Amino acid sequence: MVERLVRILNAFDMDHAELTATEVAARADLSLSTAHRLAGDMTTHGLLRRTPQGKFRIGLVLWELAQRSSSYQEFGQQALPFMEAVHVTQRQNTSLAILDPEDRTIIYLERLISQDVPTDLTKVAGRLPVLSTAPGLAILAFSPRHMQERFLSEPWDPVTRNSGLTEEGLRRRLAQARMDGYVHMRGVLVPGSSGTAAPVLGPGGRVLGAISIVSAVDQIDLKVQVPVLLAAARGLSRQMGSQGKFAEPDAF
């Protein structure tokens, strides 16, 4: 039962915010009768809600539960003042991401948008591959060695496989990131776009996530951008490290 409920919830995303019962059944790989029955039960309990057109959407109960108890939500709120400092001074899209090691992706918790940069692929609650993103590599560079080896040795996602990146090249990037304290990547996911990210550390130096900016390649000025990004990431790291209750998000 729980697995089927999760499959229904996973049927919804940024591009599929509203679904008919037939669409829910198809995307959740369930029979129409099962999807319709479960979606109805979930609507009764607030996990889903019905639109005036009769379609299903994610319900407010899930949002309410997340707001009440999520350490990720608290992490995002702690990060926002530091992100805003980067966003205001650099006028670039600024994001906070964490690692989901089981899914081999990063997930974006917060995002501040500038109108002066091209559209990038980051979305709040959106996911991107770890190995082909600057925040993913920034987090991985400061993760335990066994975690790095796992990501490098296991089969790569299609985006990374087709990016031109190599294992040797990624190992060099991780080593360089540990020395520099940040990662910079150009044109891996979007031609003409670049990402720069710095890790956020918590109690005991444990990596919690990364703050990143996305800019057009012709707007890159690392001499200006990197010090601001590092100052924000280190400021947030100091704040997180001083508050033991923020030992989460628990990435490992």
N, C-alpha and C positions, 0 to 999 in steps of 0.2 A: 504493500500500500504506500509506504513512504517513498519508495523509489518512483512510483507513478506520479505522486504529487510533485516530487522534485522535477521530474521530466516535464510536467505541465508548467511549472514556474520557469524552467529553463527555456521554454518555447518563446518567452517574451524577451525582447532586447530593444535597443535603441531604434532599430529599423522595423521592429514588429511590436509596437507598443499596444496595439489593439488587434485582437484576433477573434474571428468567428469560431464557433465550436468545431466546425470542419477543419479550420486552419490549426486550431489547438491539437486536434487529433492527429493531423498529418505531421506537425512539427514535433510532437511528443511521441510519435510512433505508437499510438493507441487506437483502438476501435472508436468509431464515432460515439457509440452508446456509452462506452466507458469514459471517454473524454467529457461528454456532456454531463454525465452523472457526477463525476469528480469535480468538474469546474463549478457545477451548481452547488455542491457541498462546500467548496472553498469560498464561493461567493457568500454563502450563508454565514460563514465564520470570518468574513472580512479579508481573507487572503487574496481574493479577487473581487472585482466589482464589475457591474454591467454598465455599459454606456447607453445613452438614449436610443442608439441604433441597434442595441442588442448584442454588441460585441463585448469581449472580456478584456479587462485591464488588470494590472497588478493592484491590489488593494492597499488602503492606507494602514492596515494593521501591520503589515510587514515593515513599512517605513517607521511606524511608531515603535515597534519592538527594537529596530536597529538604533533609533535615537535614544532609547532608554538605556541600552546595555552595551553598546559596541565600543570597544577600546579603539577600533579604527576610526570611529566618528570623533572620539576625543583627540586622537592623534592628528586628524585633519584640522580640528579647531585650534589646536596648539600651533599648527604649522602656518595657518593663514596669515598672521601678522608678518612672518618672515617672508612668505611668498609675495605678499603685497609690496614689501620693500623692493624685491627684485622686479616685480611687474611694473611698478611706478617708475623706477629709474631706467629700466631697460626697454620697456614697452614691447615686450615679447610674451608669447603665450607661456605661462608658468604653471607647472604641475607638481603634484605630490603623488608618488607611486610606491607601492609595496610589492613584495614578491609572493606569488602563490606557487610554491615548489612542486606541489602535486600536479598542477595544471601546466607547469613550465611556462608561466606567463607572469607579467606584471599587471597589476590592476590599479587604475587611477582613482585616488580618493578625493582629490580636489584639483580644480583647474581654474585659472584666471586667464581670460581671453583678451588679446589685443587686436584691434582692427588693422594694425599696420603690418601683420605678417600673414603669409598664405595659410590657408586651411591646413591643419595637421590632422593626424589620425587619432589623437588622444581625446577621450571622452570620459567624464566622470562615470565610474563603474565599468568603463571599457577595459578590454584586455589587449595586450600586444606581446609578441614573443620576447623572451628575456634576452636572447643572444643577439638580436638585431636592433636593440634600442639602447640609447645612452643610459637611461635610468636602470634598465635591466643589468647592464654590465657594471654600472657603478655599485649596485647592490651586491652583485655576484663577486666583485673584486674584494669586497670587505666581508664576505661570507666565509664560513669554515672551509678548509681545503677540500674536505670530502664532498661538500656541496658543489664546489667548482668542478671537481672531477666528474661528478654525476652529470652535470649539464653538458660538459664538453664531450663525454664519452657516449652518452645515450643518443639514439637517433634524433636528428634535428628536425624542427618543424619546417614545412615547405618554404616559408618566407626566408628563413635563414639559409636553407640549402641553396636557394636561388639568388642569394644576395652577393655571391662572390667572396664571402668571408670564409676563412679557413681555420682549422683548429690551431695551427701555429700562430696565425695572425691574431686570433682571439686571445691566446695565451699571452702574447706580447701586449695586447691592449689591457688585459687584466693586471699584468705586472706594472705597466706604465701608470695605470689608474691608482694603484697602491702607492706609487711614488708621488704622483702629482696631486692626488686627492680628488680627481674628477675624471670624467670621460667625455670625449667629444667625437661625434660621428657625423658624416656627411652623406646625404643621398642614399641611405640604405633602404629606408622604407618609402620615401617620397623624393623623386629627383628634384634637385634645387632647394631642398630643405635640409636643415641640420639640427642636431640635438646635442645639448650639453647638460651633464647631470653631475651632482655631487651627493655622496651618501649622507644619511642622517643616522647617527649612532645613539644608542641608549645606554642604560646601565651596564657597566662592565665592558663598554666598547662594542656592544652587540649591534649589528646593523639592523635598522628598523625600516628603512625605505630610502628614497632619494628625491631631492628637489631637482627639477629640470626646466630648461627653457628650450623652446623651438624657435628657430629663426631662419629666414631665407639665407641661402649661401652668400649672397652678395651683401648681407647685413651683418655677417660675422665679424666681431671685434673681440677676440678672446682676451686681449689685454684689458679691456674694460669689463666684459661680461663675467669672466672667471672670478676675479676678486669679489664681485658682488654676490655671485652664486655661492662661493665658498663661505663668505661671511654669513649668509643666510643659513646654509646647511650647518655650519659650526655653531651658530647661535641657537638653532633649534636643537642640535645635539646636546649642548650644555643644559638647555631647559629640560629635555627629556631625561638626561642622565641624573638630574637633581631630584627627579620625582620617581621614586621606586615603583609606584603603582603603574607607571607606563612601561614596565618591562615588556608588555605586549605592545604592538602586534607580535604574535608568536609565529615567526616564519619557519622555525626549524623544530 
